[in-house]
């Protein structure tokens, strides 16, 4: 049996704007996929939100999330398959990050900013939703303040 080796990887996730609208859930989904791959997240950041060069799944814009991870090499095939099967992730690019040291990767960590952005987006979404107005409709069989029981007869 071959020896299990752990390498550092650079992973770029492309999310649609519809998925990124619920940013907290999108980040949680990415973290769940990384956890299933036994990956240790060294750094994660929102890289960019931009117009795509070509349409992907009828989407013209996307949000890029960059993650630096340390993971066993034998789990990467199943991780890539999980990303490809995910309905929330449009594309994934996984490369070995041998060109960077762990300190350089950790210096790019912006997970706190991701949490703040997720909270802000959730608040904006909540504020943008119309409030439901309940309207009481009086039945014709029941007397109201304006009508008396004599009027109903």
Steps between C-alpha positions, in 0.01 A plus 500: 500500500646838402591746770244772566654841436365839592548791262394860488249596232359818358128461425295751303122468526266677258151567635203648321359827629180320595696269730715788627184688599491264799871547560510339843343179372739494201806529726355236734451268200863550392619434856288183510660374178847573640417324826388189311837500322684514835648831393637760736414851381806721523338806343182597319402826336257648254721554199270688266146551374497557127348448160588161351680470165226264382167384634511207743171332591317807362692725740688809381653605833672305774670522836846348544605355835867411546606248763838367603473156657716219629353161412594135446564432132280190494192708599534754221332288231185461711514870593513600134212265421292647787567851366398398148178341630413798717213711370632805684846506339523578130872426455800398709871526425736305725877538473790405722638804681864403529603850391374654826603447858241437770570844649423665164177302473393586854569869436228493229239380751187716502247267660396770746419732209299218338292464816442876513396507134267204553334682791468823302349322200253319725398830662457667160293209377284513811453879468413472131221248558156662512333473835182303502192703575207321651166633392196405698208430273160515665260228404155609393345267755672663797397844623770766494522836668354669193206265461254391757312178526188674371677589175584134438131392501 
